[in-house]
Amino acid sequence: MKEDKHRINQKIQASEVRLVGDNVEIGIYPLAKAQQIARDQELDLVEISPNANPPVCKVMDYKKFVYEQKKREKALKAKATKVIIKEIRFGPNTDDHDYAFKKKHAEKFLKDGAKLKAYVFFKGRSIIYKDKGEILLLKLAQELEEYGKVEQMPKLEGKRMTMFIAPKKK
């Protein structure tokens, strides 16, 4: 069995503890008395704030407490959203039909709630058309305005010009 996060019952080392919990008179008790109160209620004495002076202990069912905590953590984890990034690649001289086809995909990605990374890849000497690439990305951003907003304007990094578009919240 793995080590518990909290000290319980016999593992508590303080001589006095501040006792809290349901059906308990809140106050400072000698450790033995606090453990006796917990035993009388058939519950555990759990050290919840070890650095306080005196340490704070609560009378509760420890297994149930750990279970509830795990349940809460799991619920929080489930709520955390995973960001999906879809990429669309263009060339500086992408023709209209290809552009329209890729734009349709970009629209779908944004509607599905994914982030979009659109980039123009410059092969060989095509880097001389960087203004064409930027115009292409800005045109895409303008046409996708109703589905998402630009998170990062077109930026040239090495041989590719990248732009990020985040989906609009529903």
GITAGI-V515168 format. One line per field, one symbol per residue. ss: DSSP state (H for helix, E for strand, L for the rest). phi: phi as a letter, one per 40 degrees, with the letter a starting at -180 (. if undefined). psi: psi as a letter, one per 20 degrees, with the letter a starting at -180 (. if undefined). A space follows every 10 residues. Layout:
ss->???
phi->???
psi->???
This chain:
ss->LLLLLLLEHH HLLLLEEEEE ELLLLLEEEE HHHHHHHHHH LLLEEEEEEL LLLLLEEEEE LHHHHHHHHH HHHHHHHHHL LLLLEEEEEE ELLLLHHHHH HHHHHHHHHH HLLLEEEEEE ELLHHHHHHH HHHHHHHHHH HHHLLLLEEE EEEEEEELLE EEEEEEELLL
phi->.ccccbcbfc ccbccbbccb icfbccicbc ddccccdccd cfbbcbcbbc ccbcdcbbca cccccccccc cccccccccc cccbbbbbbb bcbccccddc cccccddcdc ccgccbbbab bbcfccccbc cccccdcccc dcccdcbabc cacdbcbgcb bbabbccccc
psi->pqpqhqpqdi ipiqhqqppr rqkpopapqq gggghggggh jlrqopohnh irorqpqqor oghggggggh gggggghhhp qppppqqppr rhkprggggg ghhggggggh hijqqpopqp poqciihikh hgggggghgg gghjhihrqp hprpppocjq pqpppqqqq.
